[in-house]
Amino acid sequence: CLGGRLVNGTECSGRVEIRHGDTWGSLCASHWDLQDANVLCHQLNCGYAMSIRGGAHFGEGSGPVWSDAFHCEGTESCLWDCFRMALGNPACSPRDTARVTCS
């Protein structure tokens, strides 16, 4: 499973970044939910997702904010196994980025 990571927190909590091509960027929070977060936590060997709230302390990040919408059941082994829609580029503030705290 490549292309997903957590930054600015611990190994198992932080702001969600995903990679398109060679470019890492934050993920917009508008479609991020606990099922999606569960898959990423599992992918990173971090158990399950406990929270996707709060965490402005995970920072804003530099670079793009991707607006992909992942639609995970929660049981997939990789984020990229989930149904995904790239939603182009609706306005998404760097302050409104996906985050997760895993168990």
C-alpha positions as CSV (number, residue, x, y, z in Angstrom):
1,C,0.0,0.0,0.0
2,L,1.6,3.2,-1.1
3,G,0.5,6.7,-1.4
4,G,-0.9,7.4,2.0
5,R,0.8,8.8,5.1
6,L,0.2,10.7,8.4
7,V,2.3,13.8,9.1
8,N,2.9,16.3,11.9
9,G,1.7,14.0,14.6
10,T,3.0,10.6,15.6
11,E,3.5,7.5,13.6
12,C,-0.2,6.7,14.1
13,S,-1.8,10.1,14.2
14,G,-1.6,13.2,12.1
15,R,-2.8,15.1,9.0
16,V,-3.6,12.8,6.1
17,E,-1.5,13.2,3.0
18,I,-1.9,11.3,-0.2
19,R,0.3,11.1,-3.3
20,H,-0.7,11.8,-6.8
21,G,2.2,11.0,-9.1
22,D,5.2,12.4,-7.4
23,T,3.3,15.1,-5.5
24,W,2.2,14.7,-1.9
25,G,-0.6,16.8,-0.7
26,S,-3.1,17.1,2.2
27,L,-6.5,15.5,1.8
28,C,-9.6,17.7,2.1
29,A,-11.7,16.7,5.1
30,S,-15.1,17.2,3.5
31,H,-15.6,13.6,2.4
32,W,-13.2,11.9,5.0
33,D,-15.0,9.6,7.4
34,L,-14.2,7.0,10.0
35,Q,-14.4,4.1,7.6
36,D,-11.8,5.8,5.3
37,A,-9.7,6.5,8.4
38,N,-9.9,2.9,9.5
39,V,-8.5,1.7,6.2
40,L,-5.6,4.1,6.4
41,C,-4.9,3.2,10.1
42,H,-4.9,-0.5,9.2
43,Q,-2.7,0.2,6.1
44,L,-0.1,1.9,8.4
45,N,-0.3,-1.0,11.0
46,C,-1.8,1.4,13.5
47,G,-4.9,-0.5,14.5
48,Y,-8.2,1.3,14.0
49,A,-9.3,4.9,13.7
50,M,-10.4,6.4,17.0
51,S,-11.1,10.0,15.9
52,I,-11.0,12.1,12.8
53,R,-11.9,15.3,14.7
54,G,-9.8,18.2,15.9
55,G,-6.1,18.3,15.5
56,A,-5.4,21.7,14.0
57,H,-2.1,21.1,15.8
58,F,-1.3,18.7,12.9
59,G,-0.7,21.8,10.9
60,E,-1.7,23.0,7.5
61,G,0.9,21.5,5.3
62,S,2.4,23.0,2.2
63,G,1.5,21.9,-1.3
64,P,-1.8,21.1,-2.7
65,V,-5.0,20.0,-0.9
66,W,-6.5,17.1,-2.8
67,S,-10.2,16.8,-2.9
68,D,-10.5,13.1,-3.5
69,A,-13.5,11.3,-2.0
70,F,-12.7,7.8,-0.8
71,H,-15.7,5.6,-0.2
72,C,-14.4,2.8,2.0
73,E,-16.4,0.0,3.6
74,G,-13.7,0.0,6.3
75,T,-12.4,-3.5,5.6
76,E,-10.2,-2.8,2.6
77,S,-6.4,-3.3,3.0
78,C,-5.5,-0.1,1.2
79,L,-7.1,3.3,0.7
80,W,-6.5,2.7,-3.0
81,D,-8.7,-0.4,-2.9
82,C,-11.7,1.8,-2.0
83,F,-14.0,3.3,-4.5
84,R,-12.5,6.7,-5.1
85,M,-13.6,9.8,-7.0
86,A,-11.3,12.6,-7.8
87,L,-13.5,15.6,-7.4
88,G,-11.3,18.1,-9.2
89,N,-10.6,21.1,-7.2
90,P,-13.4,22.6,-5.1
91,A,-12.3,25.2,-2.7
92,C,-10.8,23.5,0.4
93,S,-9.0,25.5,2.9
94,P,-5.6,24.1,4.2
95,R,-7.2,24.4,7.6
96,D,-9.9,22.0,6.5
97,T,-7.8,19.0,5.9
98,A,-8.4,15.3,6.9
99,R,-6.8,14.0,10.0
100,V,-6.9,10.9,12.1
101,T,-5.9,9.5,15.4
102,C,-5.4,5.7,15.3
103,S,-5.5,3.3,18.2
